[in-house]
């Protein structure tokens, strides 16, 4: 999915043609025309070429950018399949420590059954445990412990000669 263009790239006191708006946003001209025809971008269509007010374009882009954002409460996780914040299925989740101060909350979506993930602070874990049952999983051990010294291998070149080079 392509990144949504930033409204900060548009000057609100300027009048844009569709191709100028597309160049300013780094998009194709047809994307801007599709916004005008289908998505509700306000433009003066009484004459060709169409004219778009910078303030209208900035407002349109700001609404598009904000439409995909959700403010999650502490006990909700975002399901990418459903594209909605959901309460974990059965109010059960697992917490896997990643760093000293944060970890990953993992739960199942009640609607589609997919895994949902949410990075949380360790300090907010108790507030989450008041709403849902959280089991803390042990972090996976490292492959090499930092206490063990590294192994040093020395190779002796020239000590032995090859069989074919030995004199008979």
PEVEN-V829464 format. One record per residue. RES is the residue in one letter. NEAR is the number of other C-alpha atoms within 12 Angstrom. Layout:
# PEVEN-V829464
RES,NEAR ; RES,NEAR
This chain:
# PEVEN-V829464
X,3 ; X,6 ; X,12 ; X,21 ; X,27 ; X,24 ; X,25 ; X,19 ; X,23 ; X,29 ; X,22 ; X,20 ; X,13 ; X,19 ; X,23 ; X,30 ; X,26 ; X,34 ; X,22 ; X,28 ; X,40 ; X,25 ; X,19 ; X,25 ; X,26 ; X,20 ; X,23 ; X,18 ; X,21 ; X,17 ; X,22 ; X,34 ; X,28 ; X,18 ; X,25 ; X,26 ; X,17 ; X,12 ; X,17 ; X,19 ; X,31 ; X,28 ; X,30 ; X,20 ; X,17 ; X,10 ; X,10 ; X,11 ; X,16 ; X,24 ; X,27 ; X,37 ; X,27 ; X,28 ; X,25 ; X,28 ; X,40 ; X,30 ; X,23 ; X,30 ; X,31 ; X,22 ; X,20 ; X,21 ; X,18 ; X,16 ; X,13 ; X,17 ; X,14 ; X,16 ; X,15 ; X,17 ; X,17 ; X,26 ; X,34 ; X,34 ; X,38 ; X,33 ; X,28 ; X,20 ; X,18 ; X,18 ; X,18 ; X,22 ; X,27 ; X,33 ; X,32 ; X,35 ; X,25 ; X,17 ; X,24 ; X,27 ; X,33 ; X,31 ; X,33 ; X,28 ; X,26 ; X,21 ; X,16 ; X,13 ; X,15 ; X,19 ; X,25 ; X,31 ; X,37 ; X,34 ; X,34 ; X,30 ; X,29 ; X,25 ; X,21 ; X,18 ; X,18 ; X,21 ; X,26 ; X,34 ; X,27 ; X,34 ; X,27 ; X,30 ; X,22 ; X,22 ; X,15 ; X,21 ; X,30 ; X,19 ; X,18 ; X,29 ; X,23 ; X,14 ; X,20 ; X,26 ; X,24 ; X,25 ; X,21 ; X,21 ; X,17 ; X,14 ; X,16 ; X,11 ; X,11 ; X,9 ; X,8 ; X,11 ; X,9 ; X,9 ; X,8 ; X,9 ; X,8 ; X,9 ; X,7 ; X,6 ; X,6 ; X,6 ; X,8 ; X,8 ; X,8 ; X,7 ; X,7 ; X,11 ; X,11 ; X,10 ; X,8 ; X,8 ; X,8 ; X,8 ; X,7 ; X,5
